[in-house]
Amino acid sequence: MIGPTDLPGLDEDVARRLIAAARSIAPCLDSLTGEPRLDAIAILRGVAKDLPAAGTGRMRSQSRNGTSVTWADYSSAFTADDRSALRALCGTVAAAGAPIGHFPVSTVASRIWPPEEYP
């Protein structure tokens, strides 16, 4: 299991939120072992390193008279490469017989496989 201690130098709450966001991208994150686990930690460390602190780069929009500020969420810290790398790591532990890939629910694929979420 990957935990906050695997992301040294990062506030524990921030590390937990980053790991939770990574789990939404790669649901198999906690089942990784060996080299795939170390690869996932390296990806998360890279994302954490580039994660801007609140008050700087995380601000997405600001209003003046309405006094409104919009902050970026943690999942937006993951680049497309980070996301695809994490998903690829999940492919190394896919269950036998489970479909590999993401299928839209309302297409021909939903007639072949029940409309469920597959890891």
VMD Tcl script that draws the C-alpha trace (Angstrom):
set ca {
  {0.00 0.00 0.00}
  {1.28 3.45 -0.88}
  {0.97 5.94 1.96}
  {1.95 9.49 2.92}
  {5.34 8.32 4.22}
  {6.24 7.37 0.64}
  {6.06 11.07 -0.28}
  {8.61 12.65 2.08}
  {8.68 16.40 2.49}
  {4.99 16.75 1.71}
  {2.35 17.69 4.27}
  {0.52 14.51 5.32}
  {-2.91 15.87 4.38}
  {-1.68 16.97 0.96}
  {-0.01 13.58 0.43}
  {-3.22 11.76 1.35}
  {-5.27 13.90 -1.04}
  {-2.76 13.32 -3.83}
  {-2.80 9.55 -3.25}
  {-6.62 9.56 -3.20}
  {-6.66 11.40 -6.52}
  {-4.19 8.85 -7.91}
  {-6.48 6.01 -6.79}
  {-9.28 7.50 -8.87}
  {-6.96 7.32 -11.90}
  {-5.46 3.92 -11.08}
  {-7.74 1.89 -8.78}
  {-5.10 -0.85 -8.48}
  {-2.63 1.50 -6.77}
  {-2.78 -0.28 -3.41}
  {-2.25 -3.72 -4.92}
  {1.02 -2.85 -6.67}
  {4.17 -4.56 -5.41}
  {7.81 -4.67 -6.43}
  {8.93 -2.55 -9.37}
  {5.42 -1.37 -10.36}
  {4.94 -0.01 -6.82}
  {8.26 1.83 -6.98}
  {7.29 3.23 -10.39}
  {3.98 4.49 -8.99}
  {5.78 6.15 -6.07}
  {8.18 7.82 -8.51}
  {5.24 9.18 -10.52}
  {3.55 10.47 -7.35}
  {6.78 12.10 -6.16}
  {7.08 13.86 -9.51}
  {3.49 15.10 -9.30}
  {4.05 16.22 -5.69}
  {7.22 18.07 -6.67}
  {5.35 20.05 -9.31}
  {2.27 20.62 -7.15}
  {2.03 24.35 -6.48}
  {1.29 25.54 -2.98}
  {-2.08 27.08 -2.20}
  {-2.03 30.77 -2.96}
  {0.29 30.49 -5.96}
  {-0.18 28.32 -9.03}
  {-3.26 26.50 -7.76}
  {-5.40 29.60 -8.26}
  {-7.43 29.13 -11.45}
  {-9.63 32.21 -11.38}
  {-10.26 35.26 -9.30}
  {-13.11 37.72 -9.20}
  {-12.79 41.25 -8.01}
  {-15.99 42.75 -6.63}
  {-17.62 39.43 -5.86}
  {-14.49 38.30 -3.99}
  {-14.41 34.83 -5.51}
  {-11.37 32.59 -5.91}
  {-11.34 29.22 -7.67}
  {-8.61 26.73 -6.78}
  {-7.41 23.83 -8.91}
  {-8.17 20.39 -7.54}
  {-5.50 17.79 -6.88}
  {-6.47 15.62 -9.82}
  {-5.57 18.46 -12.20}
  {-1.95 18.19 -10.98}
  {-1.59 14.94 -12.95}
  {-0.44 15.44 -16.52}
  {-1.73 13.24 -19.32}
  {1.56 11.33 -19.16}
  {1.18 10.79 -15.41}
  {-2.35 9.49 -15.89}
  {-1.44 7.10 -18.70}
  {1.61 5.81 -16.80}
  {-0.48 5.08 -13.69}
  {-3.14 3.35 -15.79}
  {-0.45 1.29 -17.53}
  {0.81 0.11 -14.15}
  {-2.68 -1.19 -13.42}
  {-2.49 -3.22 -16.60}
  {0.31 -5.23 -15.03}
  {-2.04 -6.55 -12.33}
  {-5.27 -6.93 -14.31}
  {-7.37 -9.88 -13.26}
  {-7.49 -12.80 -15.66}
  {-10.49 -12.56 -17.94}
  {-11.24 -8.92 -17.08}
  {-11.47 -6.54 -20.00}
  {-8.44 -4.35 -20.53}
  {-9.43 -0.77 -21.27}
  {-12.22 1.63 -20.58}
  {-15.46 1.16 -22.42}
  {-18.25 3.75 -22.63}
  {-21.44 2.43 -21.05}
  {-23.80 3.39 -23.89}
  {-22.09 1.66 -26.83}
  {-21.85 -1.75 -28.41}
  {-19.34 -2.74 -25.71}
  {-22.10 -2.45 -23.10}
  {-24.03 -5.15 -24.93}
  {-21.04 -7.49 -24.70}
  {-20.05 -6.72 -21.10}
  {-22.51 -5.61 -18.42}
  {-22.44 -1.87 -17.70}
  {-20.15 -2.05 -14.69}
  {-16.90 -0.39 -13.88}
  {-13.95 -2.68 -14.44}
  {-10.56 -2.00 -12.80}
}
mol new
graphics top color blue
foreach p $ca { graphics top sphere $p radius 0.5 }
foreach p [lrange $ca 0 end-1] q [lrange $ca 1 end] { graphics top cylinder $p $q radius 0.2 }
display resetview
